[in-house]
Amino acid sequence: MADKIDLASVTYVLGILSIVFAFFSSWAGLVLGIIGFVQSKKQNVQKAKRLNIIGIILSIILIIFQFILVYVLTAYCANNPGAVFCQGLFPIA
């Protein structure tokens, strides 16, 4: 028979994964952080709750940074379509 899973450890691991995934896939880091935060509130695990909050904040900051970066690059390439950098991003047929 399988042993009962320790949910406190699971929320701790979700907090760590949310921080790691924030740098590679911000949306996945955000989802893992929210799931871990909800579970850590149910289990009343303070350290895991802090890790999940850090992961959520990092994910949100990096998502905002990605939107700003896309906006700036699109605006730059719209005004300078002949730039070498923009030709690689938006090839002109």
VENQUI-V847135 format. One record per pair of residues at least 6 apart in sequence whose C-alpha atoms are under 6 Angstrom apart, sorted by the first residue. I is the first residue (numbers start at 1). J is the second residue. D is the distance in whole Angstrom. If there is no record, write none. Layout:
BEGIN
I | J | D
I | J | D
END
This chain:
BEGIN
11 | 36 | 5
11 | 40 | 6
11 | 48 | 6
12 | 48 | 4
14 | 32 | 6
14 | 36 | 5
15 | 33 | 6
15 | 48 | 6
15 | 51 | 5
15 | 52 | 4
18 | 29 | 4
18 | 32 | 5
18 | 33 | 5
18 | 55 | 5
19 | 55 | 4
21 | 29 | 5
22 | 29 | 4
22 | 59 | 5
26 | 59 | 5
29 | 59 | 6
30 | 56 | 5
30 | 59 | 5
33 | 52 | 5
33 | 55 | 6
33 | 56 | 5
36 | 52 | 6
37 | 49 | 5
37 | 52 | 5
40 | 49 | 5
77 | 86 | 5
END
